[in-house]
Amino acid sequence: MQICHAAIFAVAFELTGSAALAADANHGAELAKRWCATCHVVSDDQKQAVADVPPFAAVARNPDFSPEKLALFLLDPHPKMPNFPLNRAEAADIAAYVASLRK
């Protein structure tokens, strides 16, 4: 059973690692403006969003942030956010864009 869990983890790591390497932050910015800007501040030129939702720059500066975790989070249905029809590459692109905002 431990081997099965290890194999699943290895495959998941390989998939997320590959997606992160090939991620396109520019495409992620376009997707973020289309899907996420209603609630989140996704870029410097955006003036406001929902008050209790973190701006993408703040998400990027969180010590626990990783593009891989964010991409997986975006693919799972979660109650606080709409379930957007993102594929793995798009989720990785948005995560790469958020990572690019780390300053």
Buried (B, 14 or more C-beta within 10 A) or exposed (E): EEEEEEEEEEEEEEBBEEBBEEBBBEBBBBBBBEBBBEBBBBBEEBEEBEEEBBBBBBBBEEEEBEBBEBBBEBBEEEEEBEEBEBEBBBBBBBBBBBBBBEE
